[in-house]
Amino acid sequence: MQFEEHLEEQRAVSWPAFLGDVLICSLGAYGGPEAHYGVFTDQMVVKKKYLTEEELVELIALTGILPGPSSTQTIVAIGLKIGGPRLGLLTMLVWAVPVLAVMTLLSFLSQLMTSLNLSQAGLRFIGPMAVGFIVVAAFRLGRKVVTDYLTLLLLLASGITTYFIREPWIYPLVLLTGGIVSLLAAKERDLWNRISLRPPWHYLIVFACFAVGSLIASLIWDNRIIQLFERFYRYGYLVIGGGQVVVPLMYSELVEVNPYMTNLEFLTGFGLVQGLPGPMFSFSAYAGGMAARGGSALTQVAGAVAGGVAIFLPGLLLIYFIYPVWQSLKKIKGIKVSIKGITAVAAGLISVAAVILMQRSGFTIENIIVMLVTVLLLLWKKIPAPLIVAAALTAGFLIR
């Protein structure tokens, strides 16, 4: 019911057109969650105006606190905002399936992947290009959320903190701290007005049933596919912060504890996914397929599907549960005040991501040029994001 009430406030949007824009985001989203937000800002906010920059940064802050793939939850929430649960599910499929299919195929080609050196050749400009997307996103969001000295201080403090402390727990902590600081500094009274909440509990029940049911099933049946589903579902609800954060846990269970693949095979797959568009969690399809080797090709595909579905499912169910509640919670004055601080912190997180990614790419002359050209093209607003990505890939292969 809450979805229907919320949808009445939205302008009519063509579902095929919107899903086409989601596909553009998927094909142009390189570099992890932080870079994805730059593509979302360019395509969903600036070009198509499906939501405002303030609404996007609110979603970034919300999904930064939730377990699961944050950029996937963000774009699914945009689908929920526009068309409800069905469009949210279609958004998820269009966003994730292309790269999941590619990673499933790559799980059959481990020897060939080992011989390829894509990350040092054609893909070397992807990093600085992604930094360009982040710089523009941070600039646009910063202009909106920095309204006084407090929000400027929160933006700077969150960026400095997360630059020096890069643990998974720091991100939800600084977001919550930003909201608390904003509340403590507020001069308004009667912040906690009452509202009516009708949470969609069935999504949370389904989430719990999968968690408990898959664990019980893996203990009862000695079946590789069931065990993989349970593992990847657990990865999906234990991790906050995106694909890079889940890697240590995945590596421990799939390489060290259970020798489903070698260290080189694991790192090869994770290296390749860095150069593919779409969500970083798609690495689960490769890992699931590799872990299911030893039987038929169908069994290996089943392992890849189990890994891909299981790792995304908890995050999808959680955003389905939280998003309509979030829309109601924002009506509380205290929540509105806290959002001011949370969004300032989120802008700080995005800003520092540009510095971190640029460090990883290297502050070379050619990388700085690629970053600056990307920034200029995005500010020019004449070149679509996929063409910018294609140009970076082409330059990487042609320039030696």
C-alpha positions in Angstrom: 0.0 0.0 0.0 2.8 2.4 0.8 4.4 1.8 -2.6 1.1 2.7 -4.4 0.7 5.9 -2.3 4.3 6.8 -3.1 3.9 6.0 -6.8 1.0 8.4 -7.1 3.4 11.3 -6.4 5.8 10.2 -9.2 5.6 11.4 -12.8 4.7 8.7 -15.5 7.8 7.0 -16.6 8.1 4.5 -19.5 9.4 1.2 -18.0 11.3 0.1 -21.2 12.9 3.6 -21.4 13.9 3.4 -17.7 15.3 -0.1 -18.0 17.2 1.0 -21.1 18.8 3.7 -18.9 19.6 1.0 -16.2 21.3 -1.0 -18.9 23.4 2.1 -19.9 24.4 2.4 -16.2 25.3 -1.3 -16.1 27.4 -1.1 -19.2 29.1 2.1 -18.1 29.6 1.3 -14.4 33.3 0.4 -13.9 35.4 0.7 -10.7 33.2 -0.4 -7.8 30.3 1.3 -5.9 31.9 4.7 -5.6 32.4 5.0 -9.4 28.9 3.6 -10.0 27.5 6.5 -8.1 29.1 8.8 -10.6 27.4 7.0 -13.5 24.1 7.1 -11.6 24.4 10.8 -11.1 25.2 11.4 -14.8 22.5 9.1 -16.2 19.7 9.0 -13.6 19.9 12.6 -12.2 21.5 14.9 -14.7 20.3 13.4 -18.0 17.0 11.8 -17.2 16.0 13.5 -13.9 14.4 10.3 -12.4 15.4 11.7 -9.0 17.2 14.7 -7.5 20.8 14.7 -6.4 19.6 15.1 -2.8 17.5 11.9 -3.2 20.4 10.0 -4.7 22.7 10.9 -1.9 20.1 9.9 0.6 19.9 6.5 -1.0 23.7 6.3 -1.0 23.6 7.0 2.7 20.9 4.5 3.4 22.5 1.7 1.4 25.8 2.5 3.0 24.4 1.4 6.3 22.6 -1.7 5.0 24.3 -5.1 4.4 24.7 -6.1 0.8 25.8 -4.7 -2.5 25.4 -0.9 -2.0 25.3 0.3 -5.6 22.9 -2.5 -6.6 20.6 -1.6 -3.7 20.8 2.1 -4.7 19.7 1.5 -8.3 17.0 -1.1 -7.3 15.7 1.6 -4.9 15.4 4.0 -7.9 13.4 1.3 -9.6 11.2 0.9 -6.5 10.7 4.7 -6.4 9.5 4.8 -10.0 7.5 1.6 -10.5 7.3 -0.4 -7.3 8.5 -4.0 -6.6 8.1 -5.3 -10.1 10.2 -2.6 -11.7 12.6 -2.9 -8.8 13.1 -6.6 -9.7 13.5 -5.9 -13.4 16.0 -3.2 -12.5 18.0 -5.7 -10.6 18.0 -8.2 -13.5 19.0 -5.6 -16.1 21.7 -4.2 -13.9 23.3 -7.5 -12.8 22.5 -10.3 -15.3 24.9 -9.1 -18.2 28.0 -9.2 -16.0 26.8 -12.3 -14.2 26.6 -14.1 -17.5 30.1 -13.0 -18.5 31.6 -14.1 -15.2 29.8 -17.5 -15.5 31.4 -18.0 -18.9 34.8 -16.9 -17.5 34.6 -19.6 -14.8 35.2 -22.1 -17.7 38.2 -20.3 -19.0 40.6 -20.2 -16.1 43.7 -21.3 -18.1 43.0 -18.8 -20.8 42.4 -16.0 -18.3 45.7 -16.7 -16.6 47.5 -16.1 -19.9 45.7 -12.8 -20.5 47.2 -9.6 -19.1 44.2 -7.3 -19.6 44.7 -5.3 -16.4 48.1 -4.1 -17.5 47.2 -3.4 -21.1 43.8 -2.4 -22.4 42.3 -1.8 -18.9 44.9 0.4 -17.4 42.9 3.6 -18.1 39.7 2.3 -16.5 40.9 3.4 -13.0 41.6 7.1 -13.8 38.5 7.2 -15.9 36.5 6.0 -12.9 38.1 8.7 -10.8 36.8 11.3 -13.2 33.3 10.0 -12.7 33.7 10.2 -9.0 35.2 13.7 -9.0 32.2 15.0 -11.0 29.7 13.2 -8.7 31.4 14.6 -5.6 31.4 18.1 -7.0 27.7 18.0 -7.9 26.7 16.4 -4.6 28.9 18.6 -2.6 27.3 21.8 -4.0 23.9 20.5 -2.8 24.7 19.2 0.6 27.2 21.7 1.9 24.9 24.5 3.2 26.8 25.7 6.3 30.0 25.2 8.3 28.6 22.1 10.0 28.0 20.2 6.8 31.3 21.3 5.4 33.0 20.1 8.6 31.2 16.7 8.4 32.1 16.3 4.7 35.8 17.0 5.5 35.9 14.9 8.7 34.2 11.9 7.0 36.6 12.0 4.1 39.7 12.3 6.3 38.5 9.5 8.6 37.7 7.0 5.9 41.0 7.8 4.1 43.0 6.7 7.1 40.7 4.0 8.4 39.6 1.7 5.6 37.8 -1.0 7.6 34.3 -2.0 6.6 32.8 -0.9 9.9 33.9 2.7 9.6 31.5 3.5 6.8 28.2 2.9 8.6 29.8 4.4 11.7 30.6 7.7 10.2 27.2 7.9 8.5 25.4 7.3 11.7 27.8 9.8 13.5 26.9 12.5 10.9 23.2 12.0 11.6 23.7 12.2 15.4 25.9 15.3 15.1 23.3 17.0 13.0 20.6 16.2 15.6 22.7 17.5 18.5 23.4 20.7 16.6 19.7 21.3 15.7 17.9 24.2 17.2 14.4 23.0 16.3 12.0 21.6 18.9 9.5 18.7 18.8 11.7 16.8 16.4 10.2 13.4 17.0 6.6 13.8 15.7 4.6 10.6 15.4 3.9 9.0 12.1 2.1 5.8 10.9 4.4 3.0 9.9 3.4 -0.1 8.0 6.6 -2.1 7.3 6.3 -4.8 4.6 7.3 -7.5 7.1 6.9 -10.3 4.6 10.2 -9.3 2.9 12.0 -9.6 6.2 10.4 -13.0 6.9 11.5 -14.3 3.5 15.0 -13.0 4.2 15.2 -14.9 7.6 13.7 -18.0 6.1 16.4 -18.2 3.4 19.1 -17.6 6.0 17.9 -20.3 8.4 16.6 -22.7 5.7 19.8 -22.7 3.6 21.9 -23.3 6.7 19.8 -26.2 7.8 19.7 -27.7 4.3 23.5 -27.4 4.0 23.9 -29.3 7.3 21.4 -32.1 6.3 22.5 -32.7 2.7 26.0 -33.1 1.4 25.4 -31.2 -1.8 27.9 -28.8 -3.3 25.3 -26.5 -4.8 23.2 -26.2 -1.6 26.4 -25.5 0.4 27.5 -22.8 -2.1 24.1 -21.2 -1.9 24.3 -21.0 1.9 27.8 -19.6 1.8 27.1 -16.9 -0.8 23.8 -15.9 0.9 25.7 -15.5 4.1 28.3 -13.3 2.3 25.4 -11.2 1.1 24.0 -10.3 4.5 27.3 -10.2 6.5 29.1 -7.6 4.4 28.6 -3.9 4.3 30.4 -1.8 1.7 30.4 -3.6 -1.7 32.3 -6.3 -3.6 35.8 -5.5 -2.4 34.8 -6.0 1.2 33.5 -9.5 0.7 36.7 -10.7 -0.9 38.6 -11.6 2.3 35.7 -13.7 3.6 35.2 -15.4 0.2 38.9 -16.1 -0.2 39.2 -17.7 3.2 36.3 -20.1 2.6 36.8 -20.9 -1.1 40.6 -21.0 -1.3 42.1 -21.7 2.2 39.4 -23.7 4.1 37.9 -25.4 1.1 40.4 -25.7 -1.8 37.8 -25.1 -4.5 40.3 -23.0 -6.5 43.9 -21.9 -6.3 45.1 -18.5 -5.2 46.0 -17.6 -8.8 42.6 -18.7 -10.1 40.8 -16.6 -7.5 42.9 -13.5 -8.1 42.6 -13.9 -11.8 38.8 -13.8 -11.7 38.8 -10.9 -9.3 41.2 -9.0 -11.5 39.0 -9.5 -14.5 35.8 -8.4 -12.8 37.6 -5.0 -12.1 37.6 -4.4 -15.8 34.0 -5.4 -16.4 31.0 -3.1 -16.0 28.3 -3.7 -13.5 28.2 -4.8 -9.8 31.4 -6.1 -8.2 29.3 -8.8 -6.5 29.1 -10.5 -9.9 32.5 -12.1 -9.0 30.3 -14.5 -7.1 29.2 -16.2 -10.4 32.8 -16.8 -11.3 33.7 -18.1 -7.8 30.5 -20.3 -7.6 31.3 -21.8 -11.0 34.9 -22.5 -10.1 33.9 -24.0 -6.8 31.4 -26.4 -8.6 34.0 -27.8 -11.0 34.6 -31.5 -11.2 31.2 -32.6 -12.5 29.3 -31.8 -15.6 29.2 -28.4 -17.3 25.6 -28.1 -16.1 26.7 -28.5 -12.5 29.3 -25.8 -12.9 26.6 -23.4 -14.4 24.4 -24.3 -11.4 27.2 -23.4 -9.1 27.6 -20.0 -10.8 23.9 -19.4 -10.7 23.7 -20.4 -7.0 26.6 -18.0 -6.2 25.1 -15.1 -8.3 21.6 -15.4 -7.0 22.5 -16.1 -3.4 24.8 -13.2 -2.8 22.4 -10.6 -4.3 19.2 -12.0 -2.7 19.6 -10.8 0.9 20.5 -7.2 -0.2 17.4 -7.2 -2.5 15.1 -8.4 0.2 16.5 -5.9 2.7 16.1 -2.9 0.4 12.5 -4.0 -0.4 11.8 -4.0 3.3 13.6 -0.8 4.2 12.8 1.5 1.3 9.0 2.0 1.9 9.8 2.4 5.7 12.4 5.0 4.8 9.9 7.0 2.8 7.7 7.3 5.9 10.6 7.8 8.4 11.7 10.9 6.3 8.5 12.6 7.4 9.8 12.8 11.0 11.4 16.1 11.6 14.3 14.5 13.5 15.0 12.2 10.6 15.0 15.1 8.2 17.5 16.9 10.4 19.7 13.8 10.7 19.6 13.3 6.9 21.3 16.7 6.5 24.4 15.3 8.4 24.2 11.9 6.8 24.2 13.3 3.3 27.1 15.6 4.0 29.1 12.6 5.3 28.1 10.5 2.2 29.4 13.3 0.0 32.7 13.1 1.9 32.9 9.4 1.4 32.5 9.8 -2.4 35.0 12.6 -2.5 37.8 10.6 -0.7 37.1 7.7 -3.0 38.5 9.7 -5.9 41.8 10.2 -4.0 42.0 6.5 -3.0 41.3 5.2 -6.5 43.7 7.6 -8.1 46.4 6.4 -5.7 45.7 2.8 -6.8 45.9 3.8 -10.5 49.0 5.9 -10.0 49.6 9.7 -10.2 51.2 9.4 -13.7 50.9 12.1 -16.3 48.8 9.8 -18.6 46.4 8.9 -15.7 46.0 12.5 -14.7 45.2 13.4 -18.4 42.6 10.6 -18.6 41.0 11.7 -15.4 40.8 15.4 -16.5 39.5 14.5 -19.9 36.8 12.4 -18.3 35.8 15.2 -16.0 35.6 17.7 -18.8 33.5 15.3 -21.0 31.1 14.7 -18.2 30.7 18.4 -17.4 30.2 19.0 -21.1 27.2 16.6 -21.0 27.4 15.8 -24.7 29.1 12.4 -24.6 27.3 9.4 -23.1 29.0 7.5 -20.3 29.4 4.2 -22.4 31.3 6.1 -25.1 33.7 7.6 -22.5 34.3 4.0 -21.2 34.8 2.7 -24.8 37.3 5.5 -25.5 39.3 4.7 -22.3 39.4 1.0 -23.3 40.5 1.9 -26.9 43.2 4.2 -25.7 44.5 1.5 -23.4 44.9 -0.9 -26.2 46.3 1.6 -28.8 48.7 3.7 -26.6 51.8 1.7 -25.6 
